[in-house]
Amino acid sequence: DPFLLTMAARGLGWLGNAQTIPLLSALLLDETKPYVARIAAIHSLQGMAAEVAVPILKQAQLSLRPSVAEAATKALQLLLTEHMENEDELRQHLI
């Protein structure tokens, strides 16, 4: 059910616990899951530590679903602007 997966992804993000990253990552990178749930996983990962989220979001940029790839790109750009002190490190992940 797309609604339940979406709410689960949001809930895991609200927890902010690093132990949820593998679950969010698996949901995001699974092309068979509903795109709305995958985008919710992107938003949840975006709230995690940038050094953890950036590699996962970069993988999501390669999604076959354009809306997921675009959301991942936007999340990466936002992380870059939010973490200007680490701009060089984050920019390397975007290239």
C-alpha positions, 0 to 999 in steps of 0.5 A, spaced: 500 500 500 503 506 497 500 510 503 502 505 508 509 505 505 509 513 505 507 514 512 512 509 514 518 512 511 516 519 514 515 516 521 522 513 520 525 520 518 521 523 524 525 518 529 531 521 526 535 515 528 541 513 524 539 505 525 533 507 520 537 509 514 538 502 511 530 501 511 530 508 508 535 506 503 532 500 501 525 503 500 528 509 496 533 504 491 527 499 490 524 501 483 518 496 484 516 500 490 511 506 489 514 513 487 511 517 493 514 512 498 520 513 495 520 520 495 518 520 502 524 516 503 528 522 500 525 527 505 527 523 511 534 521 509 535 529 507 534 530 515 539 525 516 547 526 517 549 529 510 555 524 509 550 518 510 545 521 506 549 524 500 551 517 497 544 514 497 541 520 494 546 520 489 544 513 487 537 515 487 539 520 482 540 514 477 532 512 478 528 510 472 523 514 475 524 521 473 520 524 479 525 520 484 531 522 480 529 529 480 527 529 488 534 526 489 537 531 485 533 537 489 535 534 496 542 533 494 542 541 492 539 543 498 544 539 503 549 542 499 547 549 501 545 547 508 552 545 509 556 550 506 562 549 511 563 542 507 561 544 500 567 541 497 566 534 500 559 535 498 560 537 491 565 531 490 559 527 491 554 531 486 559 530 480 
